[in-house]
Amino acid sequence: MSIGILGGTFNPVHFGHLRSAEEVCEEFNLGKVFFIPSAQPPHKKSENIIASRYRKEMVEIAIRGNPRFEISTIEIEREGNSYTIDTIYALKKIYTDDIYLISGFDTFKEFSTWRSVKELVKNCHFIVTSRPGGDLLNLPLVLANTVTIRFPEVVFTLEGLKGRITVFNISGSRYKLFALEITGLDISATAIRERVRQGKSIKYLVPQEIEEYIKENRLYIS
C-alpha cells in the first residue's frame, strides 16, 4: 500500500490542504495520506504558531470521515525542529511500500534549503502540486537554478506526461518527482488567521467544525 505524507503546521488546517490531499490520493491511487503536523518547522517563526495540541485536534476533526486520511503525530512527539528526512526515515521503518511526499509548489521552491537533500531524493517520491495554469510551468527551471546548482549530482530530467501528471526522473535514484495541477483553491492559513483576528468570517475557507473549534478555543484572536 503506497502512502502519501502531507506535512505542515496546519495553523489552521483548511480546505486547500484537504482538497490537495484528496486529489493526490485519487490521482496516484494511494492507500493512505498521513497528515503530519510539525512541532516546529525550521523555516517558520515559532511565535506565529499555536500549540501543537490545538493543531493536532483540528486535523483530527477535519479528516474525520475520510477512511484514506489519517493523522501522524510523529513530529509532535519528536519535538524540536521538524526535519522531513527524519520523518521519512522513521516511516520507512514502519512501512515497506513507497512513500510519496506531497508538497505545494511554493513550499517546494525551498527544497534546496531542506536538510539532507541528497538523502531525501533516494528515499521517497515527490508530488508537487499547483493551481491550473500556474507555477508548474517553471518547475524545471526552478529545480535547475536551486537544487542542481547547489547539488550538481541531483539532476531532474523530464520523463514525460502520464495523463494529468508530469513525471521527472532523479539522477542516481529509483524515485521520481511528479507534478500535478490541482483545483485552484487560493486559501491561505495566514489570511485565515488575520480574518479571525479582525473578527471577519472564515466560513467556506475551513470546515464548519474547524470554524467552531477556533471560536470555542479563542484561537488567533491576538
N, C-alpha and C positions, 0 to 999 in steps of 0.2 A: 504494500500500500504506500504509494508516494504521498508525501506530506508537504504542505506549504507552511511557511512561517512568516508571520507579519508582525514585526516588532515596532515599537514606538512608545511614546509617553502616554498616548490615548488620554489627552488632557484638554477636553474630554474626547471619548470615542464618539464618532458621528457617522452620518450616512455615507460619507465619502469612503471611510475605512470599510464599512460593511459591504457596500456595493462593489468596491475593488476586489475584496476577498471572494465575493460571490461569483463575479465574472471570471476571475482567475481559476477558481475551483472548478467551474463548469468547463472552461476552455481547455484546461490541462487534465481534466478528469482526476483531480486529486481526491484521495480518500479522506483527508482531513486538512483543515487550515488551523494552525495554532496562532492565536493572538498572544503576543508576549509583551506585557507591559514592562518597560525598563525601570530599573531602580533609579539610575542617574545616567542619562546619555552624555557622553563626553563632549558633544557639540552644542549642548544647551545649558543655559544658566539655571541652576537649581532653584533660585528664588521664584521663578515663574511656574514651578511645577508643584501641584498639590500632593499631599501624602499618598503613598502608593496604595494604601488600603482603599481609598476612595476610587482611584483609577481602576484598580482590580475589580471592585464591586460593580462599577459602571460597565466594564467589559462583560462581566458575567451576566448582567441584566440584558445587555444589548444583543448578545449572541444566543440567549435562551430561545429554544425552539428550533434552532438550526442544527440538525444532527451531525453535520460535517464541520461545524465550528466548535473549537474548544479553546480554553484558556490555559496557558502555561505560566506558572509563577517562578520559573527557573531563575530569571534575572532579579526579581524582587528578593527572592530568598538568598541569592548570592550577595546582594547589597553592593555598594560601591559603584564605580563606573561600569556601565553595561557594554561590553565589547562583543560584537557579533561572533567573532571567531571562537570565543569561549563557549557561547551558546551552541554553536554548530558542533563543536567537539563533544559537548555534554549530550546533545540529542543523538549524535551518531552512536553513542554507547547504548542507547535505548532502542533506536530504530535502525533496521538494516537496509530499508529501502531508501531511494533517493530523496533528498531534501531540496526543496525549491524555496529560495529566499526571495520574498516579494518586496519590491521597493518602488515607490513613486520616482519619476524622473528627477524631480527637484532634489530629493534625498540622494539618489544615486550619483548625481553630479559630483558629490563629495567623496565618492568611493575611493579615490586615490589617497585620501587622508585617513581612511579607516586603518585599524590595527591589522597587521599581518595579511596584507593584500595577496601576496604570493601564495600563502597557505589557504586563504579563503577560496580562491579560484580552483583549487584542487580538491575541494571538499563539498561543494554544493552547486546546484544550478542557480541561475539568477533570472528572475522575471521582473522586467522594468515596465511599469505602466505609465500611461499618459493619456490626456484627453485627445479626442479626434482632431486631426489637423494640427497637432501641437508639436511639442519639442522632440518627439522621437525621430523626426527627420534629421535632427542634429546629433543623434546619438553616436554615429561612427566618428564624427569629428571630435565630440566631447571625449570619447574614450581614448582617441589618439593623443589629444592635447593634455589630458590629465593623467590617465593611468599609464599608458605606454611610455610617455615621456619620462615618468618617474621610475617605471619598472619596465625596461626595454624587452625583458623576456616574456612579458604578459601582453600578447597581441590578440586583438579580436578581429576575426575575419568573417565576412558575410557568407553564410552558407546558402541562404535563400528564404523564400516565403513558404509557409505552410498555413494556408487559409488566412486568418487574421494575424498570424504570428510571424514575426521576422526573427530568423534564427542566426546566431553568431557562434562560430567555433572559438575556443580559447586555447591558445598555444600551450602545449605541454600538459593539457588537462583533458580528461574524458567528459568533463561537464561543459555545459553550454550556457549562453546568455540568450534569453528570449525577450523580445519587445512586443508589447501588446497595447493597442489602443482600447481604452475602456470608456464607458459612458461618462460624459463630461459633467461631473458634479463639482462645481467650483466652491467647495466648502472648506473653510479654514478653522482649525481649533483656536488659533489666535483671535480670529474675528468673533468666534462664538464667545470666548471669554470676555472680550471687550463689550459685546452686546449685553451680556449678563451684568457686567459692571455698570453699564449705562441704564440698566433697567429695561432693556428692549427685548422683544420676543425672540426666542430661538426655535420656535415651532417650525417643523419641517426641515430643520437642519440636523436635529438629533431625534432619535426615537422618543415618543411621549414619555416612556418610563424614565429615560435619562433626564429629560427636562424636569420631571417631577423630583427626581433624586437630587438634582442640582439645587432646586428650590428648598427641598426639605433639609438639606445639609448646609445650606447657605454658602455654597461654593462660589468662588470667583467674584465675590461682591466687593472686594477691596484689593 
